[in-house]
Amino acid sequence: MNADLVAALRQLPEAQRRALVLHYLGGFSVAEIASLDGVASGTVRSRLSRGRDALAGLLTSEDGYGVARRGPSAPDRAPPDRAEATRWEVCASA
């Protein structure tokens, strides 16, 4: 993973970082994250939206370097096997 992305992720509030990592890196659905965190699906969607916005701001510098890229909302790969160790544990180091 890109060092700038990792550094930016570490600057986000824990709830936003957790939602982003679980959803985009771990392949969890909004409903799955809501269940894990014990919150409503709308809360997870809000955390994802605010986290994406904050991440874009952190990755876009005022001098024009480091442009944030907007891509598809889901990774272009299949989600990891559900039998794996808890994906949050794997992704938490991001």
C-alpha positions in Angstrom: 0.0 0.0 0.0 1.2 3.5 -0.8 3.0 5.1 2.1 1.1 8.4 1.7 -2.2 6.6 1.9 -1.1 4.7 5.0 0.0 8.0 6.6 -3.3 9.7 5.7 -5.4 6.8 7.0 -3.6 7.0 10.3 -4.7 10.7 10.6 -8.4 9.8 10.4 -10.6 9.3 13.4 -10.6 5.6 14.3 -14.3 5.0 13.4 -13.7 6.5 9.9 -10.5 4.6 9.4 -12.0 1.3 10.5 -15.0 1.7 8.2 -12.8 2.6 5.2 -10.4 -0.3 5.8 -13.1 -2.9 6.4 -15.1 -1.8 3.4 -12.5 -1.1 0.8 -9.6 -3.3 1.9 -11.5 -6.0 3.7 -14.4 -6.4 1.4 -17.0 -6.0 4.2 -20.5 -4.7 3.2 -22.0 -1.8 5.0 -24.4 -4.1 6.8 -21.5 -6.3 8.0 -19.6 -3.3 9.3 -22.7 -2.0 11.1 -23.2 -5.4 12.7 -19.5 -5.5 13.8 -19.6 -2.0 15.3 -23.1 -2.2 16.7 -24.3 0.9 14.8 -26.9 1.6 12.2 -26.1 1.2 8.5 -26.6 4.9 8.0 -23.8 5.6 10.5 -21.4 3.4 8.5 -22.4 5.1 5.3 -21.7 8.5 7.0 -18.4 7.3 8.3 -17.4 6.1 4.8 -18.4 9.4 3.2 -16.7 11.6 5.7 -13.7 9.3 5.7 -13.4 9.5 1.9 -13.7 13.3 2.0 -11.1 13.6 4.7 -8.8 11.2 2.9 -9.1 13.1 -0.3 -8.3 16.3 1.5 -5.2 14.8 3.2 -4.0 13.3 -0.1 -4.4 16.5 -2.1 -1.8 19.1 -1.3 -2.2 22.8 -2.0 0.9 22.9 -4.2 -0.8 20.6 -6.8 1.2 17.5 -6.0 -0.4 14.3 -4.7 -3.8 14.4 -6.4 -6.5 12.3 -4.9 -8.0 9.8 -7.3 -11.6 8.8 -7.3 -12.1 5.2 -8.5 -14.8 2.7 -8.4 -16.5 2.3 -5.0 -15.6 -1.3 -4.7 -12.3 -3.1 -5.4 -12.0 -4.8 -8.8 -11.1 -8.0 -7.1 -13.1 -10.6 -5.3 -13.5 -10.2 -1.6 -11.3 -12.4 0.6 -12.5 -15.8 1.7 -14.8 -15.5 4.7 -13.0 -18.3 6.4 -9.9 -16.2 6.7 -8.8 -14.7 10.0 -10.8 -11.6 10.9 -10.1 -9.2 8.1 -10.0 -6.3 10.5 -7.0 -7.8 12.2 -5.2 -8.1 8.9 -6.2 -4.6 7.8 -5.8 -2.9 11.1 -2.1 -2.3 10.6 -2.9 0.0 7.6 
